Amino acid sequence: MFQRHQTRPLKVNNVPVGGGAPVSIQSMTNTVTADAAGTLAQIRELAAAGCEIIRVAVPDSGAVEALPAILAGSPIPVIADIHFDYRLALGAIAAGIHGIRINPGNIGDVDKVRLIAEKAGEAGIPIRVGANSGSLSEEMRLLPPADALVESALAQCRILEGYGFRNIKVSLKASNVPVTVAAYEKFAARCDYPLHLGITEAGTPQSGIVKSSVGIGALLLRGLGDTIRVSLTAPPLAEIAPARRILEAAGLREASPEIVSCPTCGRTRIDLIELAERVENLVQEIKQQNRRIKLKKIAVMGCVVNGPGEARDADLGVAGGNNRLALFRHGEIIGTFAEAEGYELLRQEILNHTEEL
């Protein structure tokens, strides 16, 4: 196991960030924030799927006016995403927002940034600042890409520090994975602010999940990262499951249970792909019912060659035969059944190992 980089702790409402706290999953709504009901509906959907911190765009006064209702109904902390207009940030803070995302450089006059820092300090809420490869200054673009991100982020931190504000979280995002990884490593060597990880403009789920998994995963395995977002050109709900699975794969969350399945080959005589998907869907349905599965690992294997033996560490599993399924526990075969009956017995075994959260 790797040792996590120690960052200074902060809180986004009731969610601890940094200081060794569990890495939390974040997303962003794509509703019109002024539509409080629609925004809340999406937040609740995301929270039920495992999102722990949500960011909402605050582009106008209508969004600010909707914040009290959103904050009152949200089951998870809400961060206001502010650009250019300092009055929107002040309005969000007055509404009781749990955190602010700003770029001090695009707020403009230093007195406006000072006001945001002072009001956020009085409210006890954090500010996330960040560098994005697509919005670097001309001066920063003269540096190597990773160094440009680091220097840009440090400059933003110094602006807030100049007003005595240090309740800061930082992101350094590029669409290029190696640049992003290098930037976070360089920044962490120089600063102990909590880090929000992500690959910006990662693309559609097909490519974006891969890029995010490689980039975020590489950083997590280096001990870096306090919150993560898998940014996708897709409905926000599509971001949550990949984020959760990245944390599980990095050993930072228990899968509860881990589902393993083998690739198909010429020995497979069942519809293994469909079976594995059914088991995954069943597990998700159980979790969404606020129930916990008391199994560490479930195996869905294509044949007896790599079934009970290879997956003997699984609490429960099935291995395919000729339109039949062998059900096993810890490598010991319980019995062999017709495919439909075998799945039903597996389903019942899983349900028998659940409990209310």
N, C-alpha and C positions, 0 to 999 in steps of 0.2 A: 504493500500500500504506500501511496505517496503522502507527503506531509503538506497540508494546506498552508498557503501563504497567509500570514497573520495580518489582517487589516483592522483598522479601528472600527468599533461597532457603532451602528446607528439603528434607528427604528423608522419604518414606514408604517405609521399607526401602530398596529399590534404585531407587525411582522419584523423580527430582528434581522438585520442585514450586516454582514461582516462580523469580525471578532470571533470567528469559528462557528457562527450560526449556520444551519443547513442552507444550501444553495436553493434559492427560491425561483419559481417559474413566473415569468412576466409575459404579458401580451399587450396589445393596443386595440381598442375598439375601432371599427370603421363606420360607425353610425354617425349621423349628424348629432353632435353633443347637445345641441339645443333641444333635441327631441329626448327629453329625460326618460320617458317610458320606453322608447326603443333602445336607448343606450343601456338602461338598467336590465332590460330583457337579455341583451347580449352579454352583459357582465355576469349575470346569474348563470347563463349557459356556460360561459368560460370557467367560472368558479366551480361549477359542478363537474367539469372535466379535469380540474386540477390546477387551474391558474390561481396564483397566490397574490399577485400585484397587477393592477391594471392601469394603463395610461390612456387618457382621453385627450383628444385635440381640443384646444381652447383658442379658436381663431377669431372670436368676436364676442360682443357683449351678450348675445343670446346664449352662448355656451356658458358664460359665467353665471347668468341668471338661472340656468338649469342645474348648476352644481349642487346647491343645497339638497334638492330632491334626490339627485344621484347619490350623494354621500349618505343621505339618510337611509337609502334602500340597498346600498351595495354591501354584499357579504365580504368583500375584500378591499384592501386599501386602494385608493384612487390617486393617481399622479396626474397633474395638469401639464400638458405639453404646450409651452409658450414660445412664440417667436415674435420678435420685433417690438411688440407693444407692451411696455412695462405695466401699463394700467390693467391689462388682463391678468398678469401675475398677481398684482396687488388685490384684484377682485377675487381671484381664486383663493388666495390666502385668507381673505376676509370671510369667504364662504366656508372655510374649514377644511380645505384640501389637505391631503396627507403628505404630499410631496410636490415639488416643482421640477420640471425639466426645462432648462433654458440654455441658450448659448450667450454668455455675457457679451460676446463680441457683436452680436446682431441686435442687442437691446439698444445700443447707442450711447447716449450721454452717460458718463460715469455716475452722476448723481442718481440716475434712474436705476442703475444696477445696485447702488448703495441702498436705495429704498427697498428694493426686493430683498437684499441680504438682511437688512434690519428687520423687516416684517417677518421674514421666514425665521429669523433667529428668535424673535419674540414669540412666534407660534410654536417653536420647537420642531419644525419640520425640515427634512433634508432637501437639498437641491442637487439634482444630477446635471452635471455638465459633460460635454463630450466633444470629441473630434471625429469628424466624418470625412473620408477621403474626397467626397464630392463637394465639400464646402470649405476647403482650406484657403487661407489668404494667399495672395501672390507671393508674398515673402516666404511663407512656409513651403510653397511648392518648389522652392529652390533646393530644399533639403531632400535626402533620401526619403521615400514614402513613409516608412515606419517611424523615422526620426521626426518627420513633419507632424505626424499624428501625436507623438509624445509631447513635442514642444508646444503644439497648439493646445492640448489638454492641460498641460502644466501652466500655460499662460492664463487659461480660464480659471484654474484653481487659484492662482495668485491674485487675480482680480477680487475674488470673493474673500480670500484670506486678508487682503488689504483692508477689508471692512470688519475684520475679526470673525468672519464666518468660516467654520471648518466642518460643518455637518454636511459633507460632500460625498457624492458617489460619482464615479467616472466611467465613461465608455470611450473606446477608441476603435472605431469601426471602418473597415474598408470592404469592398466587394471581393478583393483579392485575399485569399485565405492565408498564405504565408506572410503577407504584409501585416495582416491583423494580428496573427500570433506573435510576430516579432515585436509589434508595437506594445501589446499588453505585457510581454516579458520585460521590455525596456522600461516601461512605466513602473511596473511593480518593483523593479530594482531601485527606483528612485523615490517611491512614495508609498504610503500605506493606506490611502483611501480605498474604500470598498470598490470593487470592479463589477460593472454590468457587462456581460459578454454577449456578443452577437456578430453575425456577418451581415453587413448592410447590403441591400439590393441583391439578396441571395437568389431571387428568382422564384419560379413556380415550384410547387412541391417536388416535382421530379428531380430538379437540379438543386433547389434550395435546401432540401433536407440533407442531401449529401454534403454540400458545402458547409452547412451549419454543423453537421455531425463531426466532420473532420476538424473544423476550426474550433468550435466550442469544446469538443472532446479533447483535442490536443492541449488546450489551455487548462481544462479541468484536471487532466492527468499530470500537469505540471504544478498542480496545487493552486491554480489561479481561478478566481471567479467567485462572486457572491450572489449575483442574480443572473439569469440568462433569458434571452428571447430568441426563438427560432423565427426569424423574419421571413415571411413567405408572401408571394403574390397569390393570395388565396383568402378565403374567409378566416377570421382570426381563430376560430375553433380548430382549424387544421394545424395550428402551431403548437397546441398543447401536448398532444400525444408524443410527437417527436422529441419535444423538450424533456418530457418525463422519461422517455426511453434513453435519451442521451445520459441523463443523470443515473439511471439504473445501470447502463453499460459501463459507466465510469466508477461504479461502486459507491455512489453517493446517495443512492436510494435503494431500498429493498424493492424488488419487483413485485413480490407478494401476489401471485407467484411469478417466477420466471417461467416463460413458455419456450421450450426448445423444440425444434423440428428439423428433420434432416432434408437435404435436397432430394428431389426425386431421381430415380434411375430406372434402368430396364427391369429391375427386380420388383418394382412397385406395382401392386395389383389392386390398389384402392385409389380413390380420388383423394390423395394426401393433401393437395393444396386446399381443396374445399374443406376437408376435415380440420386442418390447422386453423383456417379462418373461422370456422364455427367455434372452435375452442377459444380463440382470441376474443371473438364477439361475446361469448358466454361470460368470460372473465370480466370484460368491460361492463356488461349489463349488471353483473353482481356488484361491482364496485360503484356503479352509478345508483344503485339501490342503498348506498351507504352501509354496505356489508364488507367485512374483511374475510379473505380466504386464508385459512390456516394451513397452507401448503407452501413450501419454498420453491418447488420446481415441478412442472408438469411437462411430460415428454410426449410428442406426437411423431412417431417414427414410421418409416415407409415399409420396413420388413423386419424379420426376426434377426437378420445379420447384424444390423446396427440398432436393434430395438432394446430388449431388456438388458443385454450385456453392456452396450455402450452408454445407455441411459440409466444404469443401475443406481445412480445417485438421485434420481427423480423420486419424489414421494409417490407419484402416480403417473401412469403413462399407458399408451396404447401402441401396438406395433401391427402393421398391416400384413395380411396374408392374401389368399386368393378369395377376394370379396369377404374376408373375415378379419376380425380384430382380436388380437391378444391383449387382454388387460393385465397390467402388472403393477406391483408396488415394490419399490426398492429392488428392482431386478427380478423379483419372484413373480412368475405368471400365476394369476388368479384363475384364469379360464380363457377359452377362445370362443368367440361368439360371432353370429352374423353381424354384418357391418352396422346396420341400423340399431340392433340390440346392443352392440358393443359401445356405440356412441352414447346411447341412452344410459347405460350403466356408468360410463365415465362421467357423464353430466351429473348423475345422481351422486356419485362419489364426491365430486367437487362441491355440490350443494350441501352435502353432509358435513363438509369441513368449512362452513362459513359461520360467521357470528356478526351480530350488530355492532357497529362502531360506537 
